[in-house]
Amino acid sequence: MSLLTVLYRYKKDCLKTMIEKLTLFLPYIVLLSHFFIIILVGLLVFKNSWGKKLENFIGKYSMLLAFLISLSALIGSLFYSQIVGFEPCVLCWWQRVFIFPLPVIFGIAIWRKDRNIFNYVVPLAVLSAVVALYQSYVYLGGASFLPCTAVGGACSKVYVKVFGYITIPVMSLTISLYILFIAWIHNKYEKNRNA
């Protein structure tokens, strides 16, 4: 066996191990983000000084935060389908239709300093959340109202399920809810700023 063959196999094994670890790591990020959103909501509800500072921070950097979150969704989705090999189903594609344009839209809004961008983005996040909720319902054993086509993966096939509830649709729902949460804070911030 040549040295190049050994190095190639080693590289392939390392890449496979890295992909497996990353596949397991992403749900942990989602779990941490769920704890984070609970803390955020708690701070904002109790209206203490931390909550006000946090609200101002999120409001001030809302477009950048939403850009980074939507970009992470795009990268995560492409990682699962193009690198790991999870074949997206029809419902996954519909979620992608609503989420994939967001980094571009937020990028342009940041560049043009368009603080009204959330008026256009909220409907996309709501539609993505509705599809993610529906797919989660199907994952839990609910009857599918939509036929899943032969092209793509099965809509009920669960590729990832960690902590008993974190699946790919839950990850998508988390992204949509973060975008909606940031939009809500952004609107409050803009009203206070313009008052």
Protein Blocks (a to p, Z undefined) as FASTA:
>chain_A
ZZklmmmmmmmmmmmmmmmmmmmmmmmmmmmmmmmmmmmmmmmmnopaklmmmmmmmmmm
mmmmmmmmmmmmmmmmmmmmmmnopacdfklmmmmmmmmmmmmmmmmmmmnopaklmmmm
mmmmmmmmmmmmmmmmmmnopacfbdcdfedcdfklcfbdgehlacfklmmmmmmmmmmm
mmmmmmmmmmmmmZZ
